[in-house]
Amino acid sequence: FQILNTTFVFVAITFIIIMFSQNSIEMEKKLVDYNARIRKMASTDPLTQLFNRRFALEHIDQLSKQINSQVDMFNIAIGDIDFFKKVNDTYGHEAGDEVLKKVADVLGNFMKKRGIVARWGGEEFLLVFEGINGDEAAVALEELRSAISKLKILYEDHVITVTMTFGVEEY
């Protein structure tokens, strides 16, 4: 009877431990997922889905600390959609949002293997080119400027075109 009782208690305790560890593992997995979503929300602009200003500043700070050890150089460029207020005034703010999203798509795709792009504010975007010099960044920005000027943004029954102006500085 003693052996049977001890075995039963051991099996019951083992079962309870397994149940609690399963719950703990599930809760930990949910917490990790939740933290990842919070981190993404904290570093992403909700309209354009690009990185936000806070993330860009942190990224630049990290790059500047790594200079000469892992990163040779980087370039910071800022781009502004020309006469964006006119888009909002003529077609409405929803059209302006559509323009921002389409321009952000072009910028994001262009910067995929070159560095990062972030929405700096309003219609301004910050681009960080990594591992290239200022002349190469200027050539890349001219290519980007040309691509954006060819962009046709459909909004309701209107075709909206925009241009951008960029400035760049080598770090």
LOVEXMAR-910496 format. One record per residue: residue number from 0; chain; y, x, z of N, C-alpha, C in turn. Coordinates in Angstrom, 3 decimals, always signed. Each point is the difference from the previous one (the first is absolute). Layout:
BEGIN
{pt NUM,A,{Y,X,Z},{Y,X,Z},{Y,X,Z}}
...
//
This chain:
BEGIN
{pt 0,A,{-1.197,+0.828,+0.000},{+1.197,-0.828,+0.000},{+1.258,+0.870,+0.000}}
{pt 1,A,{+0.000,+1.081,+0.804},{+1.138,+0.918,+0.082},{+0.284,+0.629,-1.370}}
{pt 2,A,{-1.057,+0.421,-0.712},{+0.162,+0.624,-1.312},{+0.548,-1.033,-0.989}}
{pt 3,A,{-0.549,-1.204,+0.037},{+0.463,-1.070,-0.887},{+1.454,-0.346,+0.286}}
{pt 4,A,{+0.384,-0.082,+1.245},{+1.373,-0.303,+0.406},{+0.948,+1.120,-0.454}}
{pt 5,A,{-0.379,+1.253,+0.201},{+0.823,+1.138,-0.400},{+0.174,+0.022,-1.522}}
{pt 6,A,{-1.071,-0.264,-0.713},{+0.058,-0.042,-1.467},{+0.928,-1.110,-0.459}}
{pt 7,A,{-0.112,-1.175,+0.603},{+0.870,-1.131,-0.367},{+1.471,+0.334,+0.251}}
{pt 8,A,{+0.314,+0.592,+1.144},{+1.374,+0.369,+0.335},{+0.506,+1.046,-0.994}}
{pt 9,A,{-0.843,+0.990,-0.335},{+0.382,+1.038,-0.956},{+0.304,-0.612,-1.375}}
{pt 10,A,{-0.847,-0.907,-0.464},{+0.204,-0.660,-1.298},{+1.268,-0.853,+0.041}}
{pt 11,A,{+0.229,-0.716,+1.075},{+1.192,-0.845,+0.128},{+1.273,+0.859,-0.002}}
{pt 12,A,{-0.013,+1.096,+0.734},{+1.169,+0.893,+0.038},{+0.235,+0.611,-1.378}}
{pt 13,A,{-1.073,+0.408,-0.667},{+0.119,+0.558,-1.350},{+0.610,-1.034,-0.945}}
{pt 14,A,{-0.455,-1.234,+0.073},{+0.538,-1.078,-0.838},{+1.492,-0.222,+0.274}}
{pt 15,A,{+0.378,-0.012,+1.259},{+1.408,-0.185,+0.373},{+0.847,+1.163,-0.515}}
{pt 16,A,{-0.491,+1.225,+0.122},{+0.726,+1.169,-0.494},{+0.187,-0.088,-1.506}}
{pt 17,A,{-1.047,-0.389,-0.706},{+0.094,-0.131,-1.462},{+1.034,-1.057,-0.376}}
{pt 18,A,{+0.000,-1.127,+0.677},{+0.957,-1.073,-0.289},{+1.439,+0.468,+0.248}}
{pt 19,A,{+0.229,+0.658,+1.123},{+1.346,+0.476,+0.302},{+0.436,+1.090,-0.976}}
{pt 20,A,{-0.898,+0.888,-0.388},{+0.383,+1.047,-0.942},{+0.275,-0.573,-1.381}}
{pt 21,A,{-0.743,-1.028,-0.408},{+0.282,-0.671,-1.280},{+1.402,-0.601,+0.014}}
{pt 22,A,{+0.321,-0.698,+1.070},{+1.336,-0.594,+0.124},{+1.070,+1.087,+0.006}}
{pt 23,A,{-0.287,+1.095,+0.686},{+0.965,+1.100,+0.070},{+0.203,+0.616,-1.382}}
{pt 24,A,{-1.061,+0.197,-0.750},{+0.099,+0.567,-1.349},{+0.779,-0.942,-0.913}}
{pt 25,A,{-0.282,-1.277,+0.068},{+0.729,-0.980,-0.823},{+1.483,-0.030,+0.361}}
{pt 26,A,{+0.303,+0.031,+1.280},{+1.397,-0.013,+0.436},{+0.716,+1.276,-0.445}}
{pt 27,A,{-0.695,+1.137,+0.082},{+0.602,+1.260,-0.428},{+0.275,-0.028,-1.505}}
{pt 28,A,{-0.929,-0.549,-0.767},{+0.176,-0.104,-1.449},{+1.197,-0.900,-0.334}}
{pt 29,A,{+0.125,-1.115,+0.708},{+1.141,-0.898,-0.209},{+1.309,+0.689,+0.371}}
{pt 30,A,{-0.011,+0.761,+1.079},{+1.196,+0.704,+0.448},{+0.424,+1.070,-1.017}}
{pt 31,A,{-0.964,+0.728,-0.552},{+0.300,+1.014,-1.016},{+0.603,-0.662,-1.236}}
{pt 32,A,{-0.601,-1.115,-0.443},{+0.529,-0.729,-1.157},{+1.413,-0.520,+0.269}}
{pt 33,A,{+0.204,-0.551,+1.177},{+1.308,-0.528,+0.375},{+1.052,+1.108,+0.029}}
{pt 34,A,{-0.353,+1.151,+0.558},{+0.928,+1.136,+0.043},{+0.331,+0.497,-1.398}}
{pt 35,A,{-0.982,+0.007,-0.890},{+0.247,+0.418,-1.387},{+0.973,-0.965,-0.677}}
{pt 36,A,{-0.182,-1.303,+0.230},{+0.923,-0.986,-0.579},{+1.405,+0.157,+0.564}}
{pt 37,A,{+0.113,+0.244,+1.279},{+1.317,+0.201,+0.619},{+0.666,+1.251,-0.566}}
{pt 38,A,{-0.778,+1.092,-0.141},{+0.535,+1.234,-0.558},{+0.504,-0.232,-1.425}}
{pt 39,A,{-0.771,-0.748,-0.809},{+0.416,-0.302,-1.374},{+1.269,-0.850,+0.000}}
{pt 40,A,{+0.059,-0.995,+0.865},{+1.188,-0.856,+0.072},{+1.226,+0.796,+0.440}}
{pt 41,A,{-0.190,+0.942,+0.897},{+1.121,+0.789,+0.521},{+0.523,+1.008,-1.020}}
{pt 42,A,{-0.805,+0.331,-1.015},{+0.422,+1.019,-0.953},{+0.214,-0.550,-1.412}}
{pt 43,A,{-0.111,-1.309,-0.185},{+0.074,-0.592,-1.334},{+1.124,-1.025,-0.087}}
{pt 44,A,{+0.727,+0.047,-1.108},{+1.006,-1.018,-0.283},{-0.729,-1.277,-0.427}}
{pt 45,A,{+0.273,-1.134,+0.637},{-0.760,-1.218,-0.305},{+0.218,-0.545,-1.413}}
{pt 46,A,{+1.164,+0.197,-0.585},{+0.264,-0.545,-1.330},{-0.644,+0.840,-1.095}}
{pt 47,A,{+0.205,+1.291,+0.035},{-0.435,+0.876,-1.095},{-1.377,+0.618,+0.227}}
{pt 48,A,{-0.480,-0.046,+1.231},{-1.255,+0.648,+0.401},{+0.054,+1.520,-0.123}}
{pt 49,A,{+1.190,+0.564,-0.160},{+0.174,+1.448,+0.034},{+0.154,+0.426,+1.457}}
{pt 50,A,{-0.019,+1.310,+0.227},{+0.302,+0.470,+1.348},{+1.432,-0.389,+0.351}}
{pt 51,A,{+0.285,-0.091,+1.292},{+1.362,-0.326,+0.436},{+0.748,+1.266,+0.406}}
{pt 52,A,{+1.239,-0.191,+0.369},{+0.896,+1.107,+0.360},{-0.567,+0.833,+1.153}}
{pt 53,A,{-0.531,-0.661,+1.015},{-0.546,+0.688,+1.179},{-1.128,+0.949,-0.411}}
{pt 54,A,{-0.925,-0.499,-0.817},{-1.100,+0.844,-0.449},{+0.519,+1.182,-0.811}}
{pt 55,A,{+0.963,-0.251,-0.890},{+0.550,+1.068,-0.846},{+0.631,+1.099,+0.851}}
{pt 56,A,{+0.751,-0.386,+1.005},{+0.626,+0.999,+0.877},{-1.047,+0.822,+0.748}}
{pt 57,A,{-1.051,-0.653,+0.487},{-1.071,+0.714,+0.686},{-0.709,+0.959,-0.960}}
{pt 58,A,{-0.227,-0.461,-1.232},{-0.674,+0.825,-1.007},{+0.842,+1.240,-0.338}}
{pt 59,A,{+1.283,-0.202,-0.185},{+0.896,+1.123,-0.299},{+0.031,+0.986,+1.168}}
{pt 60,A,{+0.025,-0.528,+1.205},{-0.017,+0.858,+1.187},{-1.271,+0.843,+0.041}}
{pt 61,A,{-1.141,-0.604,-0.292},{-1.266,+0.745,-0.031},{+0.023,+1.068,-1.084}}
{pt 62,A,{+0.482,-0.362,-1.195},{+0.064,+0.969,-1.095},{+0.902,+1.178,+0.351}}
{pt 63,A,{+1.139,-0.284,+0.611},{+0.928,+1.085,+0.333},{-0.590,+0.935,+1.053}}
{pt 64,A,{-0.861,-0.513,+0.869},{-0.658,+0.848,+1.004},{-1.119,+0.839,-0.630}}
{pt 65,A,{-0.576,-0.483,-1.100},{-1.101,+0.703,-0.663},{+0.490,+0.992,-1.053}}
{pt 66,A,{+1.293,+0.017,-0.276},{+0.531,+0.849,-1.066},{-0.431,+1.447,+0.244}}
{pt 67,A,{-0.375,+0.685,-1.039},{-0.479,+1.387,-0.009},{-1.427,+0.164,+0.496}}
{pt 68,A,{-0.563,-0.963,+0.720},{-1.381,+0.161,+0.446},{-0.953,-0.751,-0.936}}
{pt 69,A,{+0.256,-1.279,-0.236},{-0.874,-0.794,-0.867},{+0.744,-0.532,-1.221}}
{pt 70,A,{+1.284,-0.208,+0.134},{+0.804,-0.582,-1.071},{+1.010,+1.053,-0.445}}
{pt 71,A,{+0.047,+0.271,-1.307},{+0.953,+0.985,-0.504},{+1.408,-0.570,-0.056}}
{pt 72,A,{+0.115,-1.173,-0.547},{+1.312,-0.630,-0.135},{-0.202,-1.493,-0.217}}
{pt 73,A,{+1.057,-0.730,+0.199},{-0.017,-1.407,-0.363},{+1.411,-0.413,-0.373}}
{pt 74,A,{+0.089,-1.118,-0.675},{+1.287,-0.520,-0.460},{+0.158,-1.418,+0.506}}
{pt 75,A,{+1.199,-0.304,+0.407},{+0.326,-1.349,+0.445},{+0.953,-0.592,-1.030}}
{pt 76,A,{-0.379,-1.157,-0.513},{+0.853,-0.689,-0.971},{+0.286,-1.395,+0.526}}
{pt 77,A,{+1.176,-0.482,-0.299},{+0.336,-1.379,+0.328},{+0.391,-0.683,-1.290}}
{pt 78,A,{-0.500,-1.214,-0.169},{+0.300,-0.769,-1.195},{+0.564,-1.351,+0.382}}
{pt 79,A,{+0.924,-0.461,-0.800},{+0.695,-1.256,+0.271},{-0.042,-0.837,-1.275}}
{pt 80,A,{-0.364,-1.271,+0.131},{+0.026,-0.892,-1.165},{+1.466,-0.301,-0.308}}
{pt 81,A,{+0.397,+0.323,-1.231},{+1.393,-0.175,-0.403},{+0.371,-1.481,-0.060}}
{pt 82,A,{+1.146,-0.349,+0.574},{+0.569,-1.351,-0.060},{-0.984,-1.074,+0.463}}
{pt 83,A,{-0.753,+0.306,+1.048},{-1.006,-0.942,+0.495},{+0.636,-1.291,+0.509}}
{pt 84,A,{+1.191,+0.087,+0.557},{+0.698,-1.194,+0.491},{+0.188,-1.011,-1.122}}
{pt 85,A,{+0.226,+0.508,-1.213},{+0.183,-0.886,-1.146},{-1.279,-0.804,-0.281}}
{pt 86,A,{-1.168,+0.609,+0.198},{-1.276,-0.714,-0.182},{-0.083,-1.145,+0.992}}
{pt 87,A,{+0.291,+0.284,+1.275},{-0.042,-1.038,+1.030},{+1.032,-1.101,-0.278}}
{pt 88,A,{+1.205,+0.389,-0.401},{+1.053,-0.978,-0.244},{-0.293,-0.859,-1.233}}
{pt 89,A,{-0.609,+0.596,-1.016},{-0.255,-0.718,-1.250},{-1.249,-0.866,+0.079}}
{pt 90,A,{-1.097,+0.546,+0.523},{-1.292,-0.689,-0.048},{-0.495,-0.499,+1.354}}
{pt 91,A,{+0.608,+0.449,+1.085},{-0.419,-0.410,+1.339},{-0.791,+1.086,+0.708}}
{pt 92,A,{-0.125,-0.156,+1.304},{-0.661,+1.011,+0.823},{-1.504,+0.083,-0.255}}
{pt 93,A,{-0.622,-1.114,-0.395},{-1.428,+0.047,-0.326},{-0.225,+0.879,-1.224}}
{pt 94,A,{+0.901,-0.082,-0.967},{-0.086,+0.880,-1.172},{+0.206,+1.447,+0.430}}
{pt 95,A,{+0.945,+0.223,+0.893},{+0.228,+1.343,+0.517},{-1.241,+0.550,+0.686}}
{pt 96,A,{-0.693,-0.850,+0.767},{-1.243,+0.424,+0.644},{-1.056,+0.370,-1.036}}
{pt 97,A,{-0.073,-0.781,-1.070},{-0.961,+0.289,-1.070},{+0.321,+1.338,-0.667}}
{pt 98,A,{+1.273,+0.263,-0.224},{+0.418,+1.285,-0.571},{-0.411,+1.136,+0.936}}
{pt 99,A,{+0.258,-0.151,+1.290},{-0.366,+1.040,+0.968},{-1.506,+0.263,-0.019}}
{pt 100,A,{-0.803,-1.057,-0.072},{-1.456,+0.171,-0.018},{-0.466,+0.725,-1.258}}
{pt 101,A,{+0.542,-0.384,-1.140},{-0.412,+0.633,-1.269},{+0.434,+1.461,-0.056}}
{pt 102,A,{+1.213,+0.280,+0.416},{+0.465,+1.389,+0.031},{-0.851,+0.799,+0.994}}
{pt 103,A,{-0.315,-0.594,+1.139},{-0.842,+0.669,+0.996},{-1.379,+0.319,-0.570}}
{pt 104,A,{-0.554,-0.910,-0.806},{-1.299,+0.261,-0.632},{+0.074,+1.227,-0.906}}
{pt 105,A,{+1.055,+0.071,-0.808},{+0.173,+1.141,-0.900},{+0.150,+1.289,+0.812}}
{pt 106,A,{+0.838,-0.039,+1.015},{+0.221,+1.183,+0.843},{-1.290,+0.426,+0.700}}
{pt 107,A,{-0.716,-0.960,+0.561},{-1.245,+0.302,+0.712},{-1.044,+0.627,-0.904}}
{pt 108,A,{-0.177,-0.575,-1.185},{-0.975,+0.559,-0.945},{+0.414,+1.389,-0.463}}
{pt 109,A,{+1.279,+0.175,-0.240},{+0.503,+1.295,-0.470},{-0.211,+1.095,+1.046}}
{pt 110,A,{+0.190,-0.332,+1.274},{-0.040,+1.005,+1.067},{-1.393,+0.232,+0.577}}
{pt 111,A,{-1.027,-0.703,-0.474},{-1.332,+0.094,+0.607},{-0.476,+1.428,+0.233}}
{pt 112,A,{+0.084,+0.862,-0.975},{-0.503,+1.373,+0.165},{+1.124,+1.016,+0.141}}
{pt 113,A,{+1.220,-0.489,+0.157},{+1.146,+0.903,+0.089},{+0.571,+0.097,+1.409}}
{pt 114,A,{-0.252,-0.997,+0.830},{+0.575,-0.045,+1.331},{+0.049,-1.440,+0.485}}
{pt 115,A,{+1.078,-0.349,+0.689},{+0.114,-1.368,+0.517},{+1.305,-0.633,-0.476}}
{pt 116,A,{+0.015,-1.328,+0.048},{+1.216,-0.766,-0.264},{+0.133,-1.031,+1.113}}
{pt 117,A,{+1.234,-0.217,+0.437},{+0.258,-0.957,+1.069},{+1.228,-0.830,-0.355}}
{pt 118,A,{+0.002,-1.220,+0.469},{+1.221,-0.797,-0.133},{+0.949,+0.473,+1.091}}
{pt 119,A,{+1.143,+0.503,-0.418},{+0.962,+0.564,+0.936},{+0.857,-1.100,+0.596}}
{pt 120,A,{+0.333,-0.998,-0.792},{+0.805,-1.118,+0.464},{+0.553,-0.742,-1.189}}
{pt 121,A,{+0.085,-1.307,+0.078},{+0.543,-0.783,-1.104},{-0.681,+0.333,-1.303}}
{pt 122,A,{+0.765,+0.551,-0.944},{-0.549,+0.367,-1.309},{-0.119,+1.513,-0.146}}
{pt 123,A,{-0.065,+0.701,+1.112},{-0.104,+1.456,-0.011},{-1.426,+0.430,+0.354}}
{pt 124,A,{-0.470,+1.016,-0.719},{-1.343,+0.519,+0.208},{+0.063,+1.506,+0.196}}
{pt 125,A,{-0.814,+0.514,+0.916},{-0.069,+1.425,+0.273},{-1.325,+0.523,-0.550}}
{pt 126,A,{+0.076,+1.088,-0.760},{-1.185,+0.619,-0.575},{-0.116,+1.414,+0.548}}
{pt 127,A,{-1.199,+0.385,+0.389},{-0.248,+1.349,+0.489},{-1.039,+0.637,-0.913}}
{pt 128,A,{+0.454,+0.966,-0.799},{-0.882,+0.743,-0.903},{-0.502,+1.229,+0.738}}
{pt 129,A,{-1.318,+0.189,+0.015},{-0.574,+1.124,+0.731},{-0.551,+1.047,-0.961}}
{pt 130,A,{+0.274,+1.276,+0.312},{-0.584,+1.107,-0.743},{+0.606,+0.273,-1.361}}
{pt 131,A,{+1.163,-0.541,-0.281},{+0.681,+0.312,-1.260},{+1.432,+0.425,+0.313}}
{pt 132,A,{+0.614,+0.705,-0.950},{+1.370,+0.453,+0.237},{+1.002,-1.066,-0.460}}
{pt 133,A,{+1.253,+0.266,+0.231},{+1.054,-0.968,-0.314},{+0.098,-0.330,-1.477}}
{pt 134,A,{-0.203,+1.008,-0.871},{+0.054,-0.256,-1.448},{-1.123,-0.933,-0.435}}
{pt 135,A,{-1.198,+0.236,+0.538},{-1.134,-0.874,-0.332},{+0.230,-1.415,+0.530}}
{pt 136,A,{+0.589,-0.110,+1.179},{+0.303,-1.314,+0.563},{+1.027,-0.728,-0.862}}
{pt 137,A,{+0.998,+0.722,-0.500},{+1.022,-0.608,-0.862},{-0.623,-0.518,-1.292}}
{pt 138,A,{-0.946,+0.747,-0.571},{-0.694,-0.444,-1.214},{-0.814,-1.256,+0.298}}
{pt 139,A,{-0.700,+0.009,+1.138},{-0.790,-1.173,+0.392},{+0.893,-1.216,+0.205}}
{pt 140,A,{+1.153,+0.198,+0.623},{+0.918,-1.116,+0.238},{+0.561,-0.550,-1.309}}
{pt 141,A,{+0.228,+0.856,-0.965},{+0.472,-0.482,-1.313},{-1.085,-0.843,-0.671}}
{pt 142,A,{-1.241,+0.420,+0.130},{-1.117,-0.786,-0.531},{-0.081,-1.362,+0.703}}
{pt 143,A,{+0.180,+0.014,+1.301},{-0.024,-1.233,+0.789},{+1.173,-0.901,-0.355}}
{pt 144,A,{+1.191,+0.581,-0.129},{+1.189,-0.771,-0.364},{-0.210,-0.690,-1.349}}
{pt 145,A,{-0.581,+0.701,-0.948},{-0.270,-0.554,-1.319},{-1.011,-1.149,+0.079}}
{pt 146,A,{-1.042,+0.180,+0.783},{-1.021,-1.047,+0.150},{+0.597,-1.266,+0.606}}
{pt 147,A,{+0.861,+0.163,+0.982},{+0.603,-1.169,+0.648},{+0.968,-0.699,-0.953}}
{pt 148,A,{+0.711,+0.749,-0.807},{+0.942,-0.631,-0.942},{-0.731,-0.811,-1.072}}
{pt 149,A,{-1.267,+0.309,-0.243},{-0.801,-0.742,-0.984},{-0.724,-1.195,+0.623}}
{pt 150,A,{+0.065,-0.114,+1.311},{-0.692,-1.066,+0.724},{+0.620,-1.354,-0.305}}
{pt 151,A,{-0.821,-0.963,-0.349},{+0.434,-1.382,-0.236},{-0.569,-0.855,+1.138}}
{pt 152,A,{+0.883,-0.581,+0.790},{-0.412,-0.792,+1.151},{+0.203,-1.465,-0.337}}
{pt 153,A,{-1.103,-0.737,-0.014},{+0.069,-1.426,-0.312},{+0.218,-0.779,+1.285}}
{pt 154,A,{+1.045,-0.815,+0.003},{+0.252,-0.883,+1.130},{+0.407,-1.347,-0.562}}
{pt 155,A,{-0.839,-1.004,+0.285},{+0.170,-1.334,-0.568},{+0.139,+0.147,-1.511}}
{pt 156,A,{+1.085,-0.405,-0.611},{+0.129,+0.124,-1.458},{+0.961,+1.128,-0.391}}
{pt 157,A,{+0.163,+0.976,+0.905},{+0.916,+1.110,-0.239},{-0.773,+1.318,-0.075}}
{pt 158,A,{+0.506,+0.904,-0.827},{-0.496,+1.372,-0.034},{+1.101,+0.877,+0.589}}
{pt 159,A,{-0.331,+0.666,+1.094},{+0.978,+0.826,+0.704},{-0.359,+1.467,-0.226}}
{pt 160,A,{+0.995,+0.786,-0.361},{-0.181,+1.444,-0.114},{+0.944,+0.680,+0.978}}
{pt 161,A,{-0.434,+1.133,+0.502},{+0.821,+0.753,+0.946},{-0.060,+1.482,-0.347}}
{pt 162,A,{+0.942,+0.723,+0.534},{-0.009,+1.461,-0.085},{+0.141,+0.539,+1.417}}
{pt 163,A,{-0.319,+1.284,+0.136},{+0.130,+0.640,+1.305},{+0.716,+1.342,-0.152}}
{pt 164,A,{+0.676,+0.360,+1.055},{+0.649,+1.303,+0.087},{-0.682,+0.768,+1.130}}
{pt 165,A,{-0.278,+1.286,-0.253},{-0.704,+0.837,+0.973},{+0.811,+1.242,+0.326}}
{pt 166,A,{-0.166,+0.467,+1.205},{+0.495,+1.295,+0.407},{-1.136,+0.736,+0.679}}
{pt 167,A,{-0.061,+1.316,-0.142},{-1.124,+0.754,+0.557},{+0.516,+1.278,+0.656}}
{pt 168,A,{-0.704,+0.417,+1.066},{+0.328,+1.237,+0.694},{-1.310,+0.715,+0.355}}
{pt 169,A,{-0.047,+1.288,-0.298},{-1.194,+0.801,+0.314},{+0.087,+0.495,+1.428}}
{pt 170,A,{-1.122,-0.086,+0.711},{-0.056,+0.512,+1.372},{-0.818,+1.271,-0.014}}
//
